[in-house]
Amino acid sequence: MTTGHSPPAAESDIEWCYDAVHGVSRTFSITIDRLEEPMARHICLGYLLCRIADTIEDAGHIPPAEQTALLETFDRVLDPDADTTAEDFREAAEPWIPEDRSNDWDVVAHAPRIVRTFESFEDEPREIMREPVRELVDGMAMFTSRYADEGGLRLQTLEELEEYCWYAAGTVGTLITGLVARGTSPERAEVLRDNARSFALLLQLVNIAKDVETDYHEENNVYLPAEWLAEEDVAVERVTDEAHHSGVTNVIRRVTGRAEGYLDGAQRYLEVVPERHGNTLSAWAIPYLLAVGTLRELRERPEDVIREGNVKITRAEVFAVMQRFEQDLSRSALEELRREMSEKPLHQ
């Protein structure tokens, strides 16, 4: 149960949350480092709440029924009308937390601290954040329940893939938009809402296209649509077999193409995102441009997703993108940067 407005969070709790994000997500680390207060702490805590649910949903060692139950428990923690506490969730999760826990599982283990810090926020940002996080948690519980018999997610169609992407990322886009749109004009807020889905689905589809092998072997999840795999005569359970590299590569190309279809909407989102309440353009433009660069690599060498286990841009290019924003980069420069990175690495 979360209740009303709590006292201000201890600075040690905020600092722990920042350190936790740096341990679990390189991309969100970049974003949060580029934000100012109070937006930095709001986005940090929103991300950690979502990461708790994501870690449970990705946990291949937890039976699906238990995953669903844990997610439902976590949702009740976030429900101000329920009497479930973060300590109740921590106790329920305890048997599944590995003894040698990763950074992700450290976040799960510290759920009470994260929830306590979230509850210390002022009413407006806290309530803006609550419903999108709960929608994400509910959506993940729905998917783990839907595929309980398979022991892992096995998405069937493009429509189901994008439904999953909505719960995994679109809800986060709603959270971000609610926070950054406060006090802006109705017209600008409408443009943000209209394009938030494109921004979120772009990033999520890029992750799905590049992480096929990791998702299957580490999480027992297959997000590539089964109907597309079937067209290539690839059984879902053979998605990483060497004999099917060609067919799976064709499906990865299709997912990549779908992601590219969201580039214009994502760029429009960035062109109007307000810089207020500690928000900055670079916090969101950098992940967008990193996605552009990753799409280029996926177009040029999609087979490496299976052969090497991942496709990503180099650290040198990441650094080059960040360096561009050390200058006072205008929004109008995004189009040129996008075009440049679509053709070749930025640092070359």
Secondary structure, 3 states (H helix, E strand, C coil): CCCCCCCCCCHHHHHHHHHHHHHHCHHHHHHHHHCCCCHHHHHHHHHHHHHHHHHHHHCCCCCHHHHHHHHHHHHHHHCCCCCCCHHHHHHHHHHHCCCCCCHHHHHHHCHHHHHHHHHCCCHHHHHHHHHHHHHHHHHHHHHHHHCCCCCCCECCCHHHHHHHHHHHHHHHHHHHHHHHCCCCCHHHHHHHHHHHHHHHHHHHHHHHHHCHHHHHHHHCCECCCHHHHHHCCCCHHHCCCHHHHHHHHHHHHHHHHHHHCCHHHHHHHHHHCCCCCCCCHHHHHHHHHHHHHHHHHHHHCCCHHHHCCCCCCCHHHHHHHHHHCCCCCCCCHHHHHHHHHHHCCCCC
